[in-house]
Amino acid sequence: MKKIAIHSRGRRSALAMLMMSICVSWNLPAFAQSSAKVASASSSSSSSAASKVQRPVLFAGEVQASDSIPIIVPTSNVSPVTLRYYVPEGSRVKAGDVVLRVDAQGNTDLERVELEMTQARQTNAREVAELDVRQIEAERALLLAKAALAKAKVDAALPKAQIAALDYDKYQGELDRAKKDLEVKEKALEIAKEAIKRKIEDGILAVKKSQIQVAFSKAQIAQAEVRAPRDGVIIHGYDRWSGKRLDEGGMGHIGSIAGHIMGTGQLRVVAYVLESDRSFIKQGQTVSVRFDALPGALVSGTIDSIAGAPEAKAAWGNGRYFKTDIRLPEVQNLALQHGMSAAIEAIDPSLATTKKVVTKAAPAQITLEGDVLSRQSYAIAPPSIQQVWEYNLVMLAPEGKQVKEGEPVAIFEANEVATRLDTHRSWLKEKQRAMDKLKLDQAEALRAAELAVSEAKSNAEKAERKASLPRELVKRIDYDKLVIEREQFAQLAQLAVRQRDAQKRAKEQEMLGMKTEVAQLQRTIDVLEKGVKGLTVTAPRAGTVVHMSNFSGEKFAVGSRVFMSIAVANLADPDKLYVAAKVPEGQVSLIKLGQIAKVTVPGGNSIVNAKITAMGPVFHGKSSNQPIVVRDIELEFDSLPKGVKPGTAVQVQLETQVANASNTTAVASKGAQ
């Protein structure tokens, strides 16, 4: 209002100046002088008011530990990414615990990439074995070419005068042809050896590529998890675009802060100042801080730092805010807790005075909504099936029903699982038929190879017998050729054995690759069959069915869509009951541990005595739909009530601590440094 008044004075001053100029033009000096006086008076009053009046700056924040660690949404191939697992707010975690897990786009391909790496090794071994066969064939051709050249040299060595001219020319031509053929066969052998060398190198590169892909997929899986670097308490954050609280199953943007792990260091206030108010605050400025949970408390803090650029906070509207850290004095008589809401007012240090905060009279009684829970319970959730993220709930036992061990509690449906199962079974049958055919082909090829080895050995024995004839009984030329053939067939027999072994290795690698594919398909089928069987969740022990709520606060029912690993119900032990309730931040100061409460069961006309046995370690938002700050409390029954089942909604009535003087005590300080 003061700012508006200043603006109105400025408009009146401008109007007076305009009137003065009109009067001068009309030769009205007296009126012009009076208008000038009005304008000068208005201007002086405006400047004096602006110099004395300070614009109030109010903003909000929350209490955090100075050593709190942000929980950053990990990287992924898509953004936003689904938060598949997130530790409930207010939970205590230890160093190394997984606090957040998102979808890893490479994790579903890890098994496939590992299979491809195994198949790459097997395929390379088979292809190298096949190339060994070709190399042996090239060696055989080279051996035959050498034998032909040796025989041609024997014939070509005959004197021209002792044989016919036509035969001499033929022998010389045969010698030239054998030499050229030998060069071709030597080149072919070199090519075969180079092919084997290249194939081995290609196999090594293919395996390295698969290893890199496996390492990348494993790194994606590792990066998809956020582990606590130290012990602390989890506080969930809010999405800066949608303003919704980030809970399990929600969507988070890569690199954004999903929450904090609160430590045990010095407490501070992290506040957010509206962009238009930035010019009215500065580093080192004194501010007054009030806490909703401590309505009678007022402390002075100091602005330690202000962010250099504003950021959006969708939960607070469309404005942009500067993040501001405020240092608090060490106040011993204030029970500050993580997550407490704080209201901050920027004050002028020269005008700071000791203030006494007057609080309204506390109500004599407060009523809370609570739920009866069990200390021991078993979560009912859909099975974890690869590449299945969402299930349809087709059956859920009624809430409060007593089920026996082995009795169905929930039935889920995932149509794509049955389709994938049928597809993989069909592929398995095809692979099995192909493997049976491959076995027959391999048996036939091995029999042919054995026959070739036997034939080569037989030829070597014949050549050995022929070459063992007395030299004087055979022509010199024929004897030399018999000796050449003996060496030739002996080497051919060795090559036949090597070729058989190479063919056997190639067939074994081919069969091994086929078996690997069949085994992989069988494993996939086993996993899918186990998943299909797990779609019907049975009770591992006797207990009471308690329905859980989804992210919208509605309880799961038949027809609900359920994310993987999300519990739809609990199987609770009815002999270990307690009441869980949430106290609004403004009423926390009215209760204490050990306080007696009356628990009313709606519709049962029964009131049971209980007392507060535990209070949550932090303040947090109630839910995504109700962002009010609350603190959890637990109440134990004096005696276990009859007829009250886990999951029952109850009302908790508490007599407030009106006589507690700390509720109206003001803590003031002047310009704490």
C-alpha positions in Angstrom: 0.0 0.0 0.0 2.9 2.4 0.7 4.3 1.7 -2.7 0.9 2.5 -4.3 0.7 5.7 -2.3 4.1 6.8 -3.5 3.1 6.1 -7.1 -0.1 8.2 -6.6 1.9 11.1 -5.2 4.1 11.0 -8.3 1.0 11.1 -10.6 -0.3 14.2 -8.6 3.0 15.9 -8.9 3.1 15.4 -12.7 -0.4 16.7 -13.0 0.5 19.8 -11.1 3.5 20.5 -13.4 1.2 20.1 -16.4 -1.3 22.6 -15.0 1.6 25.1 -14.3 2.7 24.9 -17.9 -0.8 25.5 -19.1 -1.2 28.6 -16.8 2.1 30.1 -18.0 1.0 29.7 -21.6 -2.3 31.4 -20.7 -0.5 34.2 -18.8 -1.8 33.1 -15.4 1.3 33.7 -13.2 -0.4 33.5 -9.8 -2.0 30.2 -10.5 1.3 28.9 -11.9 3.1 29.9 -8.8 0.6 28.1 -6.6 0.8 25.0 -8.8 4.6 25.0 -8.6 4.4 25.1 -4.8 2.1 22.2 -4.8 4.3 20.2 -7.1 7.5 20.9 -5.1 5.7 20.0 -1.9 4.4 16.8 -3.3 7.8 15.9 -4.7 9.6 16.6 -1.4 7.0 14.7 0.6 7.4 11.7 -1.8 11.2 11.7 -1.5 11.1 12.0 2.3 8.5 9.2 2.5 10.6 7.0 0.3 13.7 7.6 2.4 12.0 6.7 5.7 9.7 3.8 4.7 11.2 0.4 4.1 9.3 -2.1 2.0 8.5 -5.3 3.9 9.9 -8.5 2.3 8.4 -11.8 3.4 9.5 -15.2 2.0 9.4 -18.9 3.1 11.8 -21.8 3.4 12.5 -24.9 5.4 15.1 -26.1 7.9 17.9 -28.2 6.6 21.2 -29.5 7.9 24.3 -27.7 6.5 25.8 -31.1 5.6 22.7 -32.4 3.8 23.5 -34.2 0.5 21.2 -33.8 -2.5 19.8 -36.9 -4.3 20.4 -36.3 -8.0 18.2 -38.1 -10.6 20.8 -40.2 -12.4 21.4 -40.2 -16.2 19.4 -42.2 -18.7 18.7 -42.3 -22.4 15.3 -40.5 -21.9 14.1 -37.6 -19.8 12.0 -37.5 -17.7 12.7 -40.9 -16.3 10.5 -43.1 -14.1 11.5 -43.4 -10.5 11.1 -47.2 -10.1 12.3 -47.2 -6.5 12.5 -44.4 -3.9 13.0 -44.9 -0.2 9.9 -43.5 1.7 10.3 -40.1 3.0 11.5 -39.9 6.6 13.3 -43.2 6.4 16.7 -43.6 7.9 19.4 -44.9 5.6 22.9 -46.1 6.1 26.0 -45.4 3.9 25.8 -47.7 0.8 22.1 -48.2 0.9 20.2 -47.8 -2.4 17.9 -44.8 -2.0 16.8 -44.2 -5.6 16.6 -46.3 -8.7 15.4 -45.3 -12.2 14.8 -47.1 -15.5 18.2 -48.0 -17.1 17.7 -48.2 -20.8 20.6 -50.6 -21.2 19.8 -53.1 -18.5 17.2 -54.9 -20.6 19.9 -55.4 -23.3 22.6 -56.7 -20.9 21.6 -60.3 -21.3 21.3 -60.0 -25.0 24.7 -58.3 -25.3 26.3 -61.0 -23.2 24.7 -63.7 -25.4 26.0 -61.9 -28.5 29.5 -61.8 -27.0 29.3 -65.6 -26.4 27.9 -66.2 -29.9 30.6 -63.9 -31.4 33.3 -66.1 -29.8 31.7 -69.3 -31.0 31.0 -67.9 -34.5 34.6 -66.7 -34.8 35.9 -70.1 -33.7 33.7 -71.9 -36.2 34.7 -69.5 -39.1 38.4 -69.9 -38.2 38.0 -73.7 -38.2 36.3 -73.5 -41.6 39.1 -71.3 -42.9 41.6 -73.9 -41.5 39.8 -76.4 -43.8 40.3 -74.1 -46.7 43.9 -73.6 -45.8 44.4 -77.3 -45.7 42.8 -77.6 -49.1 45.2 -74.9 -50.3 48.1 -76.8 -48.8 46.9 -80.0 -50.6 46.7 -78.2 -53.9 50.2 -76.8 -53.3 51.4 -80.2 -52.4 50.0 -81.6 -55.6 51.5 -78.7 -57.6 54.9 -79.4 -56.1 54.6 -83.1 -56.9 53.5 -82.3 -60.4 56.5 -79.9 -60.8 58.9 -82.6 -59.4 57.5 -85.1 -62.0 57.7 -82.5 -64.8 61.3 -81.8 -63.9 62.1 -85.5 -64.1 60.5 -85.7 -67.6 62.0 -82.4 -68.7 65.5 -83.6 -67.7 65.6 -86.2 -70.5 68.0 -85.3 -73.2 66.5 -84.0 -76.4 68.5 -86.4 -78.5 67.1 -89.5 -76.7 63.4 -88.7 -77.1 61.1 -87.5 -79.8 61.0 -83.8 -80.4 57.3 -83.7 -79.8 57.7 -85.4 -76.4 60.6 -83.0 -75.5 58.5 -80.0 -76.3 55.6 -81.5 -74.4 57.7 -82.1 -71.3 59.2 -78.6 -71.4 55.7 -77.1 -71.8 54.5 -79.2 -68.8 57.4 -77.9 -66.8 56.5 -74.3 -67.5 52.8 -75.0 -66.7 53.8 -76.7 -63.4 56.0 -73.8 -62.4 53.2 -71.3 -63.0 50.6 -73.5 -61.3 53.0 -73.7 -58.3 53.1 -69.9 -58.1 49.3 -69.7 -58.2 49.0 -72.3 -55.5 51.5 -70.6 -53.3 49.6 -67.4 -53.7 46.4 -69.1 -52.8 48.0 -70.5 -49.7 49.2 -67.1 -48.6 45.7 -65.7 -49.2 44.2 -68.5 -47.1 46.6 -67.8 -44.2 45.9 -64.0 -44.4 42.2 -64.8 -44.3 42.6 -66.8 -41.1 44.7 -64.0 -39.6 42.1 -61.4 -40.5 39.3 -63.6 -39.2 41.1 -64.0 -35.9 41.6 -60.2 -35.6 38.0 -59.6 -36.6 36.9 -62.0 -33.9 39.0 -60.2 -31.3 37.5 -56.9 -32.3 34.0 -58.3 -32.2 34.5 -59.7 -28.8 36.0 -56.4 -27.6 33.0 -54.5 -29.0 30.7 -56.8 -27.1 32.7 -56.4 -24.0 32.4 -52.6 -24.3 28.7 -52.9 -24.8 28.5 -55.2 -21.7 30.5 -52.8 -19.7 28.3 -49.9 -20.9 25.1 -51.7 -20.0 26.5 -52.6 -16.6 27.6 -49.0 -16.1 24.0 -47.9 -17.0 22.6 -50.3 -14.4 25.1 -49.0 -11.8 24.3 -45.4 -12.7 20.6 -46.1 -12.5 21.0 -46.5 -8.7 21.8 -43.8 -6.2 23.4 -45.0 -3.0 23.7 -43.0 0.2 27.2 -41.7 0.7 26.6 -41.6 4.5 24.0 -42.2 7.1 21.0 -39.8 7.2 17.3 -39.3 6.8 15.5 -39.1 3.5 13.5 -36.0 2.5 11.7 -36.0 -0.9 11.9 -33.0 -3.2 9.5 -31.5 -5.7 9.7 -31.4 -9.5 10.5 -27.9 -10.5 8.4 -28.0 -13.7 5.2 -29.7 -12.5 5.5 -28.9 -8.8 4.5 -32.4 -7.8 6.4 -34.2 -5.0 8.8 -36.8 -6.3 7.7 -40.2 -5.0 8.2 -43.8 -6.2 6.6 -44.3 -9.6 6.8 -40.6 -10.4 8.7 -38.9 -13.2 12.0 -37.0 -12.6 14.2 -35.0 -15.0 17.8 -36.0 -15.4 20.1 -34.0 -13.2 17.3 -32.5 -11.0 17.3 -32.8 -7.2 14.9 -35.6 -6.1 15.4 -34.9 -2.5 18.1 -34.7 0.3 19.8 -37.0 2.7 19.7 -34.9 5.9 22.8 -35.1 8.1 23.5 -34.1 11.7 25.4 -30.9 11.1 24.4 -27.3 12.0 20.8 -26.5 11.0 20.1 -23.7 8.6 17.2 -22.3 6.7 17.0 -22.7 2.9 14.6 -20.1 1.6 13.4 -18.8 -1.7 13.0 -15.1 -2.4 10.6 -13.9 -5.2 12.5 -12.3 -8.1 10.8 -8.9 -7.6 12.1 -8.9 -4.0 15.7 -9.6 -4.8 16.8 -6.0 -4.6 15.6 -5.6 -1.0 17.9 -8.3 0.4 21.6 -8.6 0.5 24.3 -10.9 1.9 24.9 -10.4 5.6 21.5 -8.9 6.2 19.7 -9.8 9.4 16.3 -11.5 9.0 13.7 -12.7 11.5 12.7 -16.3 11.3 9.5 -17.9 12.7 8.6 -21.6 12.6 5.2 -23.1 12.1 5.9 -25.9 14.4 7.0 -23.5 17.2 4.4 -20.8 17.0 5.9 -18.9 20.0 9.5 -18.8 18.7 11.2 -15.9 16.9 14.9 -15.9 16.1 17.2 -13.7 14.1 19.3 -15.1 11.3 21.8 -13.9 8.8 21.8 -14.3 5.0 24.9 -16.2 4.2 24.5 -16.5 0.4 22.1 -15.7 -2.4 21.9 -17.6 -5.7 23.2 -15.7 -8.7 20.2 -16.6 -10.9 16.5 -17.3 -10.1 14.8 -20.6 -10.6 11.2 -21.7 -11.1 9.3 -23.5 -8.4 6.1 -24.8 -9.9 4.8 -25.9 -6.5 4.6 -22.2 -5.5 3.2 -20.8 -8.8 4.6 -19.3 -11.9 7.1 -17.0 -10.2 10.9 -17.3 -10.2 12.8 -17.4 -6.9 16.4 -16.8 -5.7 17.6 -19.6 -3.4 18.9 -18.1 -0.2 20.8 -19.7 2.7 20.2 -18.3 6.1 22.5 -19.0 9.1 20.7 -19.6 12.4 22.2 -18.9 15.8 22.8 -21.8 18.2 19.5 -21.7 20.0 19.6 -24.4 22.7 15.9 -24.1 23.8 14.4 -24.7 20.4 13.7 -28.2 19.2 14.4 -27.6 15.5 13.9 -30.6 13.2 14.7 -31.2 9.5 11.9 -30.2 7.2 10.3 -27.6 9.5 8.7 -24.7 7.6 10.1 -21.3 8.2 8.6 -17.8 7.6 11.3 -15.1 7.1 11.0 -11.4 7.2 13.8 -9.1 6.0 14.4 -6.3 8.5 16.6 -3.3 8.6 19.4 -3.8 11.2 19.1 -0.2 12.3 15.4 -0.7 13.0 15.7 -4.2 14.6 14.1 -4.3 18.0 13.3 -7.0 20.4 10.0 -8.4 19.6 7.6 -10.5 21.5 5.5 -12.9 19.5 1.9 -13.2 20.7 0.4 -16.5 19.9 -3.2 -17.5 19.8 -4.7 -19.6 22.5 -4.0 -23.3 21.8 -7.1 -25.5 21.4 -7.9 -27.8 24.3 -8.1 -30.9 22.0 -7.0 -31.8 18.5 -8.3 -34.7 16.3 -6.2 -36.6 13.8 -6.8 -39.2 11.2 -4.8 -42.4 11.6 -4.5 -46.0 10.4 -4.1 -49.2 12.3 -1.0 -51.0 11.1 1.0 -54.0 12.0 4.6 -54.2 13.1 5.1 -57.3 11.0 3.7 -57.4 7.5 4.4 -59.0 4.1 4.1 -56.9 1.0 1.9 -58.2 -1.8 3.4 -57.0 -5.1 3.5 -58.2 -8.7 6.4 -60.3 -9.8 9.5 -58.8 -11.5 9.4 -59.8 -15.1 12.0 -58.5 -17.5 10.7 -55.7 -19.9 7.3 -55.7 -18.1 6.8 -52.4 -16.3 3.0 -52.3 -15.7 0.4 -54.9 -14.6 -3.3 -55.0 -14.4 -4.8 -56.1 -11.0 -7.6 -58.6 -11.8 -8.2 -59.9 -8.3 -7.5 -58.7 -4.8 -8.7 -60.2 -1.5 -11.1 -57.9 0.4 -9.5 -55.6 2.9 -9.6 -57.0 6.4 -10.0 -60.6 5.3 -8.2 -63.3 7.2 -6.3 -65.5 4.7 -4.6 -68.8 5.3 -1.1 -69.8 4.2 -1.1 -70.6 0.5 -4.4 -68.9 -0.2 -4.5 -66.5 -3.3 -4.3 -62.9 -2.2 -3.9 -61.1 -5.5 -3.8 -62.0 -9.2 -2.1 -59.8 -11.8 -2.4 -59.8 -15.5 0.2 -59.0 -18.2 -0.9 -60.0 -21.6 2.4 -59.3 -23.3 4.0 -62.0 -21.1 1.8 -64.8 -22.5 2.5 -63.5 -26.1 6.2 -63.4 -25.5 6.1 -66.9 -23.9 4.3 -68.4 -27.0 6.8 -66.6 -29.3 9.8 -67.9 -27.5 8.3 -71.5 -27.3 7.9 -71.4 -31.1 11.4 -70.1 -31.6 12.7 -72.9 -29.3 10.9 -75.6 -31.3 12.4 -74.2 -34.5 15.9 -74.1 -33.0 15.5 -77.7 -31.7 14.5 -78.9 -35.1 17.4 -77.0 -36.7 19.8 -78.6 -34.1 18.5 -82.1 -34.9 19.1 -81.5 -38.6 22.5 -80.1 -37.8 23.4 -83.2 -35.8 22.5 -85.4 -38.8 24.5 -83.2 -41.2 27.5 -83.3 -38.9 27.4 -87.0 -38.5 27.3 -87.4 -42.3 30.2 -84.9 -42.7 32.3 -86.7 -40.1 31.7 -90.1 -41.8 32.8 -88.5 -45.1 35.8 -87.1 -43.4 36.7 -90.4 -41.9 36.4 -92.1 -45.3 38.6 -89.5 -46.8 41.2 -90.1 -44.1 41.0 -93.9 -44.6 41.4 -93.4 -48.4 44.4 -91.1 -47.9 46.1 -93.6 -45.6 45.4 -96.4 -48.0 46.9 -94.4 -50.9 49.9 -93.6 -48.7 50.4 -97.3 -48.0 50.2 -98.2 -51.7 52.6 -95.5 -52.6 55.0 -96.8 -49.9 54.8 -100.3 -51.2 55.4 -99.2 -54.8 58.4 -97.1 -53.8 59.8 -100.0 -51.8 60.5 -102.1 -55.0 64.1 -102.7 -55.9 65.5 -99.8 -57.8 67.2 -102.0 -60.4 63.8 -103.6 -61.3 62.2 -100.3 -62.2 63.0 -97.6 -64.7 64.9 -94.7 -63.3 62.3 -92.2 -64.4 59.4 -94.4 -63.0 61.3 -95.0 -59.8 61.9 -91.2 -59.2 58.2 -90.6 -59.8 57.3 -93.4 -57.3 59.4 -91.8 -54.7 57.7 -88.4 -55.4 54.3 -90.0 -55.1 55.3 -91.7 -51.8 56.1 -88.4 -50.2 53.1 -86.9 -51.8 50.6 -89.4 -50.5 52.2 -89.5 -47.1 51.7 -85.7 -46.7 48.2 -86.0 -48.2 47.3 -88.5 -45.5 48.5 -86.1 -42.8 46.5 -83.3 -44.4 43.4 -85.5 -44.5 43.7 -86.0 -40.7 44.2 -82.3 -40.1 41.2 -81.5 -42.4 39.0 -84.0 -40.5 40.0 -82.4 -37.2 39.3 -78.9 -38.5 36.0 -79.9 -39.9 35.2 -81.5 -36.6 36.1 -78.3 -34.7 33.9 -76.2 -37.1 31.0 -78.5 -36.6 31.4 -78.6 -32.8 31.5 -74.8 -32.7 28.4 -74.6 -34.9 26.6 -77.1 -32.6 27.8 -75.2 -29.5 26.4 -71.9 -30.9 23.1 -73.7 -31.6 23.1 -75.1 -28.1 23.8 -71.7 -26.6 20.8 -70.2 -28.5 18.6 -73.1 -27.3 19.8 -72.7 -23.7 19.2 -69.0 -23.8 15.7 -69.5 -25.2 15.0 -72.1 -22.5 16.2 -69.7 -19.8 14.0 -67.0 -21.1 11.0 -69.4 -21.2 11.8 -70.5 -17.7 11.8 -66.9 -16.5 8.6 -66.1 -18.3 6.9 -69.3 -16.9 8.0 -68.3 -13.4 6.7 -64.8 -14.0 3.3 -66.2 -15.2 3.2 -68.4 -12.2 4.1 -65.5 -10.0 1.2 -63.4 -11.3 -0.9 -65.3 -8.8 0.4 -64.2 -5.4 -0.4 -66.5 -2.5 -0.1 -65.8 1.2 3.3 -67.1 2.6 1.7 -67.2 6.0 -1.7 -66.5 7.7 -2.6 -62.8 8.2 -5.0 -59.9 7.6 -5.2 -58.2 4.1 -4.6 -54.5 4.2 -4.9 -52.6 1.0 -2.3 -50.0 0.1 -2.7 -46.6 -1.6 -1.4 -45.5 -5.0 0.5 -42.3 -5.8 -2.8 -40.4 -6.0 -3.8 -41.5 -2.5 -6.5 -43.9 -3.7 -6.4 -47.5 -2.5 -5.7 -50.2 -5.1 -8.7 -52.1 -6.3 -9.6 -54.6 -9.1 -8.8 -53.0 -12.4 -6.0 -50.8 -11.1 -2.8 -50.4 -13.1 0.2 -51.3 -11.0 3.9 -50.5 -11.6 6.4 -53.2 -11.1 7.7 -53.7 -7.5 4.8 -51.5 -6.1 2.9 -53.2 -3.2 -0.8 -53.3 -3.6 -1.5 -54.8 -0.1 0.1 -55.9 3.0 -0.4 -59.2 4.8 -0.4 -58.0 8.4 0.0 -59.8 11.7 -3.1 -58.9 13.7 -1.4 -59.5 17.0 1.1 -56.6 16.7 -0.9 -53.5 16.0 -0.2 -49.8 16.4 -1.7 -46.5 15.1 0.2 -44.3 12.6 -1.0 -40.7 12.3 0.3 -37.5 10.8 0.3 -34.3 12.8 0.1 -30.9 11.0 3.2 -28.8 11.6 1.3 -26.1 13.4 0.1 -28.6 16.0 3.3 -30.5 16.7 4.1 -28.2 19.6 0.9 -29.3 21.3 1.9 -32.9 21.8 4.8 -34.8 23.3 6.1 -38.4 23.8 4.1 -40.5 26.3 1.0 -38.3 25.9 -2.3 -40.2 26.4 -4.7 -40.3 23.4 -8.1 -41.8 22.8 -8.5 -43.8 19.6 -12.0 -44.0 18.2 -13.0 -46.6 15.7 -15.6 -45.2 13.3 -18.7 -47.3 13.2 -17.6 -49.5 16.1 -18.7 -47.1 18.9 -15.5 -48.1 20.8 -12.8 -45.9 22.3 -9.5 -47.3 23.1 -6.7 -45.7 25.1 -3.3 -45.3 23.6 -0.1 -43.2 24.0 2.4 -41.6 21.8 5.5 -43.8 21.6 7.5 -42.4 18.7 7.7 -39.3 16.6 9.1 -39.0 13.1 12.7 -37.8 12.7 11.8 -35.2 10.1 9.0 -33.0 8.9 7.8 -33.7 5.3 5.0 -33.2 2.9 1.8 -35.2 3.6 1.3 -36.4 0.0 1.6 -35.3 -3.6 -2.0 -34.0 -3.5 -1.7 -32.5 0.0 1.7 -30.7 0.2 1.1 -29.5 3.8 4.0 -30.2 6.1 3.4 -32.9 8.8 5.2 -35.0 11.3 4.6 -38.8 11.7 3.7 -40.2 15.1 3.1 -43.7 16.4 0.7 -44.7 19.1 0.6 -48.0 21.1 -2.6 -49.4 22.5 -2.7 -49.9 26.3 -4.5 -53.2 25.6 -5.0 -54.8 22.2 -8.6 -53.9 21.1 -10.9 -56.6 19.9 -12.4 -56.4 16.5 -9.9 -53.9 15.2 -8.1 -55.1 12.1 -5.0 -53.8 10.4 -5.8 -51.1 7.8 -8.7 -49.7 9.8 -9.1 -45.9 9.7 -9.4 -44.4 13.1 -9.6 -41.0 14.8 -7.1 -40.0 17.4 -8.0 -37.4 20.0 -5.3 -35.7 21.9 -5.5 -33.4 24.9 -3.2 -30.5 24.0 -0.4 -29.2 26.3 -2.0 -25.8 27.0 -0.1 -25.4 30.2 3.3 -25.7 28.5 4.9 -22.4 28.9 7.3 -23.0 26.0 4.4 -22.6 23.6 4.2 -18.8 24.4 7.8 -18.0 25.1 9.4 -15.7 22.6 13.1 -16.0 21.7 14.4 -12.7 20.4 17.8 -11.5 19.4 19.0 -8.3 17.9 21.1 -8.6 14.7 22.7 -12.0 15.3 25.9 -12.1 13.5 
